[in-house]
């Protein structure tokens, strides 16, 4: 039986394997049609890349009460599209998740993705997206209202940082629990776990409250100096 304080988290990534099976309450794959003109919603496939599984387990380590909805947009390789990610976000909003982790970054601003993020935010869903600590902006991290997360080498497993830079809002531990994923993707998953735990403890919290609360919990303030 699920805990009454469980928070449903959406994960847009490469799927999951048996280690996260007991906490997954819904899963779908979002793939381009053969002619690449539409997005097909099909049964989820095994996580060949291991990326989604590592992030799922990281979120669960930070927030054991969490349940997961998995939207698979990567399969055999790292190719995906704005349309696939947008469809995944819309599906997760319909599943009434509280939070969506997007440990991915597309180089170009696409209207279809921007509008999907706007719909999610307007529905009260918190979006956390990975962003590189330096360099070119990526999407959806740099859409208004999306919490931008990256890895911060100063942070240990339980710590976060309040960066407030042009690139990122928060930083977190740079590795997943099995070192499968390192960097901004891992940082976003850890931050999503912290937020999920916060939502378990404060079920009525909105995004503004959550962000202010995270700032008070931050062990480091300002950009990491190297």
C-alpha positions in Angstrom: 0.0 0.0 0.0 1.3 3.4 -0.9 1.9 6.0 1.8 -0.8 8.7 1.9 2.0 11.3 1.7 3.5 9.8 -1.4 4.3 12.3 -4.2 4.0 11.3 -7.8 7.1 12.4 -9.9 7.3 12.3 -13.6 10.6 11.2 -15.3 11.2 12.0 -18.9 14.1 9.9 -19.9 15.2 6.4 -21.2 12.9 4.3 -19.1 13.6 2.1 -16.1 14.5 -1.5 -15.1 13.3 -3.8 -12.4 15.1 -2.0 -9.6 12.5 0.8 -9.7 9.5 -1.4 -10.7 7.7 -1.4 -7.4 7.4 2.4 -7.4 6.4 2.9 -11.0 2.6 3.5 -11.3 2.5 4.3 -15.0 4.9 4.1 -18.0 4.6 4.9 -21.7 7.0 5.3 -24.6 6.8 8.4 -26.9 8.4 7.6 -30.2 8.4 9.3 -33.6 6.3 7.7 -36.3 8.3 6.1 -39.2 7.8 9.2 -41.3 8.6 11.4 -38.3 5.4 13.3 -38.8 3.7 12.5 -35.4 4.4 11.0 -32.0 3.3 7.4 -31.3 2.4 6.4 -27.7 3.4 2.8 -27.2 4.4 0.3 -24.5 7.6 1.2 -22.6 10.7 -0.7 -23.7 13.6 -1.9 -21.5 16.1 0.9 -20.5 18.9 0.1 -22.8 20.9 3.2 -21.9 20.6 2.9 -18.1 20.3 6.7 -17.7 16.6 6.8 -16.7 17.1 3.9 -14.3 20.0 5.7 -12.5 18.0 8.9 -12.2 14.9 7.1 -11.0 16.8 5.3 -8.3 18.5 8.6 -7.3 15.1 10.3 -6.9 13.9 7.4 -4.8 17.0 7.5 -2.6 16.3 11.2 -1.9 12.6 10.7 -1.4 11.6 7.0 -0.7 7.9 7.9 -0.5 7.9 8.9 -4.1 6.0 7.1 -6.8 7.1 7.4 -10.4 5.5 7.9 -13.8 7.9 7.1 -16.5 7.8 8.8 -20.0 10.4 7.1 -22.3 11.7 9.5 -25.0 15.1 7.8 -25.5 15.4 4.1 -26.5 18.4 2.7 -28.3 20.3 6.0 -28.5 20.2 9.6 -27.4 18.0 10.8 -30.2 14.8 12.5 -29.3 12.7 15.5 -30.4 10.9 18.5 -29.0 7.6 16.8 -30.1 8.4 13.7 -28.1 9.3 15.5 -25.0 6.3 17.8 -25.3 4.0 14.8 -25.6 5.6 13.2 -22.6 5.1 16.3 -20.5 1.4 16.6 -21.5 0.9 12.9 -20.6 2.5 13.4 -17.2 0.3 16.4 -16.5 -2.7 14.3 -17.3 -1.4 11.7 -14.8 -1.5 14.5 -12.2 2.2 14.3 -11.2 3.4 17.1 -8.8 6.9 17.3 -10.3 8.6 16.4 -13.6 12.3 15.8 -13.9 13.8 16.6 -17.3 17.5 15.6 -17.3 17.9 16.5 -21.0 18.7 19.5 -23.0 17.7 20.4 -26.6 19.8 23.0 -28.4 16.9 24.9 -30.1 13.8 26.6 -28.7 10.8 24.9 -30.1 7.3 26.3 -29.8 5.7 22.9 -29.2 8.0 22.2 -26.2 7.7 25.8 -24.8 3.9 25.5 -24.9 3.9 22.1 -23.2 6.1 23.5 -20.4 3.7 26.5 -20.1 0.7 24.2 -19.8 2.4 22.1 -17.1 3.4 25.2 -15.1 -0.1 26.6 -15.4 -1.4 23.3 -14.0 0.8 23.7 -10.9 3.4 21.1 -11.9 7.0 21.9 -10.9 9.5 21.3 -13.7 13.1 20.6 -13.0 15.4 20.6 -16.0 19.2 20.0 -16.3 21.5 22.8 -17.6 25.2 22.9 -18.0 27.0 25.1 -15.4 28.6 27.0 -18.3 28.2 27.3 -22.0 25.2 27.4 -24.3 21.7 27.6 -22.9 19.5 24.5 -23.5 15.8 23.8 -23.4 13.5 23.3 -21.6 15.8 24.5 -18.7 15.7 28.1 -20.0 12.0 28.5 -20.4 10.4 30.8 -17.9 9.2 29.1 -14.7 11.4 26.0 -15.1 13.8 25.3 -12.2 17.3 25.0 -13.8 19.5 22.5 -12.1 23.1 21.4 -12.5 25.8 19.4 -10.8 27.9 21.1 -8.1 31.1 19.5 -7.0 30.9 21.2 -3.6 27.7 19.3 -2.7 27.6 15.9 -1.1 24.6 13.6 -1.3 22.4 15.5 1.1 23.4 19.0 0.0 22.2 21.5 -2.5 23.5 24.9 -3.6 21.6 28.1 -4.5 23.5 29.4 -7.5 21.3 32.1 -8.9 23.5 32.5 -12.0 22.4 33.2 -15.6 22.9 29.4 -16.3 21.3 27.7 -13.2 19.2 28.2 -10.2 20.3 25.3 -8.0 23.2 22.8 -7.9 23.3 19.3 -6.3 25.4 16.2 -6.0 27.1 15.4 -9.3 26.7 11.6 -9.3 23.9 9.2 -9.2 23.9 6.5 -6.6 25.9 4.0 -8.8 28.0 6.6 -10.6 26.2 5.6 -13.8 25.4 9.3 -14.5 27.6 12.3 -13.7 27.0 16.0 -14.1 24.0 18.1 -14.7 21.7 15.2 -15.3 22.5 13.8 -11.9 22.3 17.2 -10.3 18.8 17.6 -11.6 17.7 14.2 -10.4 19.1 14.9 -6.9 17.3 18.3 -6.8 14.1 16.6 -7.9 14.5 14.2 -5.0 14.9 17.0 -2.6 11.8 18.7 -3.9 9.8 15.5 -3.8 10.8 15.0 -0.2 9.8 18.6 0.5 6.4 18.0 -1.1 5.9 14.8 0.9 6.4 16.9 4.1 4.4 19.9 2.8 1.7 18.6 0.5 0.1 22.0 -0.2 3.3 23.8 -1.1 3.5 25.6 -4.4 6.6 26.2 -6.6 7.3 29.6 -5.1 7.3 28.3 -1.6 9.4 25.3 -2.6 12.1 27.4 -4.2 12.3 29.7 -1.2 12.5 26.7 1.1 15.3 25.2 -1.0 17.2 28.5 -0.7 17.1 28.3 3.1 18.4 24.7 2.9 21.3 25.5 0.6 24.7 24.7 2.0 26.4 26.9 -0.6 25.4 30.2 -2.1 26.7 31.6 -5.4 28.7 30.1 -8.2 31.2 27.3 -7.7 34.7 28.7 -8.1 37.3 26.6 -9.8 
